[in-house]
């Protein structure tokens, strides 16, 4: 799958881009995972947003929120990692994480990255050198773990 990647600060997003990212987050985290939660948490405005649009039809197929240090954790973070159902198992998630790590390094240098990951994705994140910190915890009824990627 061919994807156009865009990294933008919140104020630079077009209305269509903002709508697309909110729609994808809603589809993945609320509808697909059957988990009503407050997605609009007031942190988007402080972040950069990595968007991957399909070259075939222009739809948003991959997204992450690049969070500056001090907003969620002491370290920079990658959050709201989402891929559309149709591109999973084709490497879109791996490319999304690779590009997200590169975006953190571009924005903040070679710094540690902390994430809150759904437990079932632990091996996926470990393949990017993230390591579990602490015990499993529940967030919005889903098992999560904190993970850290050191430089």
C-alpha positions, 0 to 999 in steps of 0.5 A: 500500500502506498501512503502519503505521510504528513506531520503537522502541528495542531493549528496547521491541520486543515478541517478535513484532516482534523475530521479524518483523524477524529473519525479514524480514532472514533472508528478504532478506539470507540466503535471497534474496541467497543470502548466509550472513553473521552478521546477529546482530552485537551492534549491534541492542541499541544501535539504534532499529528502524523497522518498517513493518507492512502494514495489510492483513495485519499482516505486516512489509513494511519495516525499517531499523536506525537506528544511533547515531553511534560504533556502526558509523561515526563518524556516525549510520547506517541499516542492514539496509534491507529490504523484502519481495519483495511490496512492491517496485516500489510505492514501499515502499523509497523511503518506508522510506528517507524515514522512516529519514532522518527518524528519524535527524534526530528522534533525532540532529538534522541530522547526516551519515548514513553507510551501507554500500550494496550497489553495485547500489543506488547510484543509489537512495541517490544519489536521497536525496543520499548520495554515494559515499566511496572504492572498491568493497569486498567484504562477505560476497561482495557488492560494497558502497560507503560512502556519506555524506549531508551535512546 
